[in-house]
Every structure is written in C-alpha cells, then in structure tokens.
Amino acid sequence: MDVPTVFRWILSACAAIQLFYALRALRPALRAEPGRRVDPWLTFADHTVGAAVSVALATGNVTALLCGLAVLGPILTWQLVHHLRAGGSPGTESRTG
C-alpha cells in the first residue's frame, strides 16, 4: 500500500499524540481500585493499540494494520458495552428513590 508522504507525517504525529495519551492513561490504570479497573485499562489499551494502528497505516504495512484492527475492535466494543451498562437508562434513579 502506497501512502503519500504528507499522510505519513500526519499519521506519525497522531501516533505520537496517542502514545502521549496512553502514558497519561497508564497512571490511573495502575492506581485504580478493585472494581474500578476496567475503564482505565480499556482507555490505556485503546490509545496504545490506536498508536500501533496509526504507525501501521503510516508505514503501509497491511498485515500489521489488520492485526491492530483485530485487537482494537474488541477493545472499542467492550468500552461501548461497559459504558452502556454503567450508564443505565435515563430516569431509572427517579423511579427507585
């Protein structure tokens, strides 16, 4: 896959930003209390694997891109499921209280 030079630099910058956010997300993940660990670790994994996908796109490595997307898909899906479960439906608290 041939990636234009401008996009390589843009994707490399995006990967660097994602790695910065992954490092910022690592501290809360390590300090999370039992029972509250899923969200911080999913955020860390999302940023880390997203950086790898950006690098794979920048280098034009289709195999690494597909492997990264295969890992990123379940992470994003689990984040969505966890967010929907934690949020509940609106108005649930007013009926119980």
Buried (B, 14 or more C-beta within 10 A) or exposed (E): EEBEEEEBEBBBEBBEBBBEBBEEBBEBBEEBEEEEBBBBBBBBBBBBBBBBBBBBBBBEBEEBBEBBBEBBEEBBEBBEEEEEEEEEEEEEEEEEE
